Amino acid sequence: MVSDKEAIMTETSFRYDNINKRFIPTHREDNKRKEITAKRYEEWAKGLWRELFG
């Protein structure tokens, strides 16, 4: 969150390289402030909370 109503997106994921036997990170980001991103993060967090704590 970059304000009380806006957020930016950053993401890191990994893929496994079988040849070199290591994980390779992939980074993605969207630095544009968006209300929809903040709403999605909030819904994700609420869902995670419900799943973990009922």
C-alpha positions in Angstrom: 0.0 0.0 0.0 1.3 3.4 -0.9 -1.6 5.3 0.6 -4.8 4.4 2.4 -6.6 3.7 -0.9 -3.8 2.9 -3.4 -1.3 0.1 -3.9 1.5 -1.0 -6.3 2.2 -4.6 -7.3 5.5 -6.4 -6.9 5.8 -10.1 -7.4 8.6 -12.7 -7.3 8.2 -16.2 -8.5 10.7 -19.0 -9.0 11.2 -21.7 -11.6 13.5 -24.7 -11.2 16.2 -25.2 -13.7 16.8 -29.0 -14.0 20.0 -28.7 -16.0 21.8 -26.4 -13.5 19.9 -27.8 -10.4 18.9 -24.3 -9.1 15.9 -22.0 -8.7 15.8 -18.9 -10.9 13.8 -15.9 -9.7 11.5 -13.9 -11.9 10.5 -10.4 -10.9 7.5 -8.4 -12.0 6.2 -5.0 -10.8 3.7 -2.3 -11.6 4.6 1.0 -10.1 1.3 2.7 -11.0 -0.8 3.6 -8.0 -4.2 1.9 -8.3 -7.2 1.6 -6.1 -8.1 -1.8 -7.7 -4.7 -3.2 -6.7 -5.3 -2.1 -3.1 -8.8 -3.7 -3.1 -7.3 -7.0 -4.5 -4.6 -7.0 -1.8 -7.2 -6.4 0.9 -9.5 -9.2 -0.4 -6.4 -11.6 -0.6 -5.4 -10.8 3.0 -9.0 -11.3 4.2 -9.2 -14.6 2.5 -5.9 -15.7 3.9 -7.0 -14.7 7.4 -10.2 -16.7 7.0 -8.4 -19.7 5.8 -5.8 -19.6 8.6 -7.9 -18.5 11.5 -11.5 -19.4 10.5 
